[in-house]
């Protein structure tokens, strides 16, 4: 019912947007600078806000068309290296190509598309042959394509690493740190020749029992049946995934925004003032951010519920009870993969210590091949995006990858 109500509201808003855009354009033509009444500026700003309102359910473009590699520039094209109904392995191919360490960035499946990591990829591209997991919107996946839970995500990660081939380095951001660690452990125990050379886990919930955040407390405050009853909806008939049970992207966005509602309200009031005053540069910056932030994707219900229960409520991996298709996952089996964990000092989603816990779990990795970095002055997103990521965190990731490139695994 709730998804149908949202869809009706979204359809009504979509019908008004062309009118609002046209009205704003007309009022722009009536702008004669200081001679224009304030009421015209106010009306134009209001129409522009309405024209830009609403959510998108399609992945935005990465927009990474050119990158500097050493002294030269290289053209970048997005190529699908592998694909399933639930996700694609996207390769940022550079021309002219140069030999570089191959890196897979595993994006979170948490309500936003992989383009949320555009800044992460942009920083990695000059020095690495970069791939990313491009998860698909569950409302566009037919029921006939089956389920997608934690086991299926782990299977996808293993498949994508194998597709890239031996010598791959893997970077997991936030939520997928758990399935990535599990995937590497499964590959290690099976002596998979494609085991990654290094694994970087960034701001992830490896052990949510440590320094619980509000997110952790919310997950534990209700039984899993409550989440299923109140947060899971059925995709309406008009979409390809009609009938599939999902955690809708619009509900996830509402939850994210409620955590910092004052900041978002202030940003929108600021946008209104920028539009009224004609500050086009500030308005464009705001628009770019929210075009990305308001692009949402639905999650398969089984994936969301299993993540809440197994990762946030029961901390199965840290407790030694995590399984992959019924088999116990053993992080201590990892011996040939270097490990870097990264946390943010002000992270209010995955607190200090939760990602660090991976170092103890991976007891089979030599101490010299394990490192931890606590990035001061940043919250959750600052670990993998923005100035601190580019200037302070990324060089450590680059150093770990370079070290693992020359480290001989036979010595482990």
C-alpha positions in Angstrom: 0.0 0.0 0.0 2.7 2.5 1.0 4.5 2.0 -2.4 1.3 2.6 -4.3 0.7 5.8 -2.3 4.2 7.0 -3.0 3.9 6.2 -6.7 0.7 8.2 -6.9 2.3 11.2 -5.3 5.3 10.9 -7.5 3.2 10.8 -10.6 1.2 13.9 -9.6 4.5 15.8 -8.9 5.9 14.7 -12.2 2.9 16.2 -14.0 3.5 19.6 -12.4 7.3 19.8 -13.2 7.0 20.8 -16.9 4.6 23.6 -15.9 6.9 24.8 -13.2 9.9 24.7 -15.5 8.1 26.6 -18.1 6.9 29.2 -15.6 10.4 29.7 -14.3 11.7 30.2 -17.8 9.1 32.8 -18.5 9.9 34.7 -15.3 13.6 34.6 -16.2 12.8 36.5 -19.4 11.0 39.1 -17.3 14.0 39.7 -15.1 15.3 43.3 -15.7 17.8 43.4 -12.9 17.1 46.0 -10.2 13.9 47.0 -12.0 12.3 43.6 -11.4 9.8 43.4 -8.5 10.9 41.2 -5.6 7.7 39.1 -6.1 9.0 38.0 -9.5 12.3 36.8 -8.1 10.4 34.9 -5.3 8.0 33.3 -7.8 10.8 32.3 -10.1 12.7 30.7 -7.3 9.7 28.8 -6.1 8.9 27.4 -9.6 12.6 26.4 -10.0 12.5 24.6 -6.7 9.3 22.8 -7.7 10.8 21.9 -11.1 13.8 20.2 -9.4 11.7 18.5 -6.7 11.2 14.7 -6.5 13.3 11.6 -6.7 14.9 9.7 -9.5 15.1 5.9 -9.7 17.8 5.8 -12.4 21.6 5.7 -11.9 23.2 9.1 -12.8 26.3 9.1 -15.0 29.7 8.8 -13.4 30.8 11.6 -15.8 34.5 10.5 -15.6 35.5 11.1 -19.2 39.2 12.0 -18.9 41.9 11.5 -16.3 45.5 12.5 -16.0 47.9 9.5 -15.9 51.4 10.7 -15.2 52.3 13.5 -17.6 49.5 12.6 -20.1 45.7 12.6 -20.2 43.7 9.4 -20.9 40.2 9.1 -22.2 37.9 7.0 -19.9 35.0 4.9 -21.1 32.6 2.8 -19.0 32.5 -0.8 -20.1 30.5 -3.7 -18.6 32.9 -6.5 -18.0 30.4 -8.8 -16.5 26.7 -8.7 -15.7 23.9 -10.5 -13.9 20.2 -9.5 -13.3 21.2 -7.9 -10.0 24.4 -6.1 -10.8 27.2 -5.3 -13.3 31.0 -5.2 -13.1 31.7 -1.8 -14.5 35.2 -1.1 -15.9 36.6 2.4 -16.3 38.8 1.6 -19.3 41.5 4.1 -20.1 42.9 4.9 -23.5 45.8 4.8 -24.1 46.1 1.9 -21.6 49.0 1.6 -19.2 49.8 -1.3 -16.9 48.4 -0.5 -13.5 47.2 -2.5 -10.4 43.6 -3.7 -10.9 41.3 -2.5 -8.2 37.6 -3.5 -7.6 35.6 -1.0 -5.6 32.6 -2.8 -4.0 29.9 -0.2 -3.6 27.3 -0.4 -0.8 23.8 -1.6 -1.6 22.1 0.9 0.7 19.6 2.9 -1.2 21.9 4.9 -3.5 23.5 4.0 -6.7 27.3 3.3 -7.1 27.7 6.8 -8.4 27.7 7.8 -4.7 31.3 6.7 -4.9 32.2 8.9 -7.9 34.7 10.8 -5.8 36.3 7.6 -4.6 36.7 6.3 -8.1 38.0 9.7 -9.4 40.8 9.7 -6.9 41.8 6.0 -7.7 41.6 6.3 -11.5 45.0 8.0 -12.2 47.0 5.2 -10.5 44.8 2.1 -10.9 42.9 0.1 -13.4 39.6 0.6 -11.7 36.4 -1.5 -11.6 33.2 -1.0 -9.5 30.1 -3.1 -8.6 27.1 -1.4 -10.2 24.2 -2.8 -8.3 20.8 -2.6 -10.0 17.5 -1.2 -8.7 15.5 -4.1 -7.4 12.2 -2.6 -8.6 13.5 -3.2 -12.2 14.4 -6.9 -11.6 11.6 -9.4 -12.5 10.6 -11.9 -9.9 11.6 -14.7 -12.3 15.3 -13.7 -11.6 15.0 -15.1 -8.1 16.3 -13.9 -4.7 19.2 -11.7 -3.7 20.4 -12.0 -0.1 23.8 -11.9 1.6 24.8 -15.2 0.1 24.1 -14.0 -3.4 26.0 -10.8 -2.8 29.0 -12.8 -1.6 28.7 -15.0 -4.7 28.6 -11.9 -6.9 31.8 -10.5 -5.3 33.6 -13.7 -5.8 32.5 -13.9 -9.4 33.5 -10.3 -10.2 37.0 -10.8 -8.6 37.5 -14.0 -10.6 36.4 -12.1 -13.7 39.0 -9.4 -13.2 41.5 -12.2 -12.4 44.5 -13.1 -10.1 46.2 -10.1 -8.7 43.1 -8.0 -8.0 42.9 -5.6 -5.1 39.5 -5.1 -3.5 38.2 -2.0 -1.6 34.9 -2.2 0.3 33.0 0.9 1.4 30.7 0.7 4.4 28.0 -2.0 4.3 29.8 -4.5 1.9 32.8 -4.7 4.1 31.1 -7.8 5.7 30.3 -9.7 2.5 33.7 -8.7 1.0 35.6 -10.1 4.0 33.4 -13.2 3.8 34.1 -13.6 0.1 37.8 -13.3 0.5 37.7 -15.9 3.4 35.7 -18.3 1.2 38.2 -17.9 -1.6 41.1 -18.4 0.7 39.7 -21.6 2.2 39.0 -22.9 -1.2 42.6 -22.0 -2.4 41.0 -19.9 -5.2 43.8 -18.6 -7.5 42.0 -15.3 -7.8 42.4 -14.4 -4.1 42.9 -10.6 -4.0 46.4 -9.3 -3.2 45.0 -6.7 -0.8 41.7 -5.9 0.8 40.8 -2.4 2.1 37.8 -2.2 4.4 36.5 1.3 4.9 34.0 2.5 7.6 32.1 -0.8 7.7 30.1 -2.7 10.3 32.4 -5.7 10.9 31.5 -5.8 14.7 28.5 -3.6 15.5 28.8 -4.6 19.2 31.7 -2.1 19.6 30.7 1.5 20.4 27.1 1.1 19.2 25.8 4.1 17.2 22.2 5.3 16.8 22.0 3.2 13.7 23.1 0.1 15.6 20.7 0.8 18.5 17.8 1.2 16.1 18.6 -2.1 14.5 18.6 -3.9 17.9 15.6 -2.0 19.3 13.0 -4.0 17.3 12.6 -7.7 16.3 13.2 -8.5 12.7 9.5 -9.0 12.2 9.0 -5.3 12.9 11.3 -4.3 10.1 9.6 -6.7 7.8 6.1 -5.4 8.7 6.9 -1.7 8.6 9.7 -1.2 6.0 9.1 -3.8 3.3 6.7 -3.1 0.4 5.7 -4.8 -2.8 6.8 -3.2 -6.1 3.7 -1.8 -8.0 2.5 -3.5 -11.2 3.8 -0.8 -13.6 7.5 -1.7 -13.0 9.5 -4.7 -14.3 10.0 -6.0 -10.8 6.2 -6.0 -10.1 5.4 -8.1 -7.0 9.0 -8.2 -5.7 9.3 -7.4 -2.0 11.7 -4.5 -1.5 12.9 -2.0 1.0 12.0 1.1 -1.1 14.6 3.7 -1.8 12.3 6.6 -0.9 11.9 5.2 2.6 15.7 4.8 3.0 16.2 8.4 1.8 13.7 9.6 4.4 15.5 7.7 7.1 18.9 9.2 6.0 17.5 12.7 5.9 15.8 12.4 9.3 19.2 11.9 10.9 20.3 15.4 9.8 17.0 17.1 9.0 18.2 20.5 10.2 21.1 20.4 7.8 18.9 19.4 4.8 16.3 22.1 5.6 19.0 24.7 5.9 20.5 23.6 2.5 17.1 24.0 0.8 16.4 27.4 2.4 19.9 28.4 1.2 19.0 27.2 -2.3 15.9 29.3 -2.3 17.9 32.4 -1.4 20.5 31.6 -4.0 17.9 31.3 -6.7 16.2 34.6 -5.6 19.5 36.5 -5.6 20.7 35.0 -8.9 23.7 33.2 -7.4 23.8 30.6 -10.1 27.1 29.0 -9.1 25.9 28.2 -5.5 22.5 27.0 -6.9 24.3 24.7 -9.4 26.4 23.2 -6.6 23.4 22.5 -4.5 21.5 21.0 -7.5 24.4 18.7 -8.4 24.6 17.3 -4.9 20.8 16.7 -4.5 20.5 15.3 -8.0 22.8 12.5 -6.8 21.4 12.3 -3.3 17.8 12.0 -4.6 18.7 9.2 -7.0 17.5 6.2 -5.1 17.3 2.5 -5.6 15.2 -0.2 -3.9 16.8 -3.1 -2.1 15.7 -6.7 -2.3 13.8 -7.4 0.9 15.8 -10.5 1.7 19.1 -8.7 1.4 18.0 -5.8 3.7 16.4 -8.1 6.3 19.4 -10.5 6.4 21.8 -7.5 6.7 19.8 -6.1 9.7 19.6 -9.4 11.4 22.9 -11.0 10.7 25.2 -8.0 10.6 23.6 -5.3 12.9 21.6 -7.4 15.3 23.6 -10.6 15.7 27.1 -9.6 14.5 27.5 -13.1 13.1 30.8 -12.5 11.4 32.5 -11.1 14.5 31.0 -13.9 16.6 32.2 -16.7 14.4 28.7 -17.7 13.3 28.5 -16.2 9.8 27.8 -18.8 7.0 27.9 -18.8 3.2 25.3 -21.2 1.8 25.4 -23.1 5.0 29.2 -23.3 5.5 30.9 -21.4 8.3 33.0 -18.5 7.0 36.5 -18.5 8.5 38.4 -15.1 8.2 41.4 -16.7 9.8 41.9 -18.8 6.6 43.0 -15.6 4.8 46.8 -15.6 4.5 47.7 -14.3 1.1 45.8 -11.0 1.2 47.1 -7.8 2.8 44.6 -6.0 4.9 44.0 -2.3 5.5 41.1 -1.0 7.7 40.0 2.7 7.7 37.7 4.5 10.1 36.5 8.0 10.6 36.9 9.8 13.9 33.4 11.3 13.8 31.6 8.5 12.1 28.1 8.3 13.5 27.1 5.2 11.4 30.1 2.8 11.9 31.9 3.9 15.0 35.5 3.7 15.9 36.5 0.0 16.5 33.8 -1.6 14.3 36.0 -1.9 11.2 39.2 -2.3 13.2 37.8 -5.6 14.5 38.6 -7.2 11.1 42.4 -7.2 12.0 41.8 -9.6 14.9 39.4 -11.8 12.9 42.0 -12.2 10.1 44.5 -13.9 12.5 46.1 -15.8 9.6 47.5 -12.6 8.0 51.0 -11.7 9.1 51.1 -8.6 11.3 53.4 -6.9 8.8 50.6 -7.1 6.2 47.9 -5.6 8.4 47.4 -1.9 9.0 44.8 0.4 10.5 44.1 4.1 9.9 41.9 6.4 11.9 41.2 9.5 9.9 40.8 12.5 12.2 38.2 15.2 11.5 35.9 13.3 9.3 32.5 11.6 9.6 31.3 8.5 7.7 31.4 10.0 4.2 34.6 11.8 4.7 36.4 8.5 4.9 35.9 7.8 1.2 35.0 11.2 -0.4 36.1 14.8 -0.2 39.4 16.5 0.6 40.6 14.3 3.5 39.9 11.1 1.4 41.9 12.5 -1.5 44.8 14.0 0.5 45.2 11.7 3.5 43.3 8.4 3.1 43.8 7.6 -0.5 47.7 7.8 -0.3 47.6 5.1 2.4 45.4 2.9 0.2 47.7 3.5 -2.7 50.7 2.5 -0.5 49.0 -0.7 0.7 48.2 -1.7 -2.9 51.8 -1.0 -4.0 53.2 -3.0 -1.1 50.9 -5.9 -1.8 52.0 -5.8 -5.5 55.6 -6.6 -4.6 54.9 -8.9 -1.6 55.4 -12.6 -2.5 52.4 -14.6 -1.2 54.5 -17.8 -0.8 56.1 -16.2 2.2 52.8 -16.0 4.1 
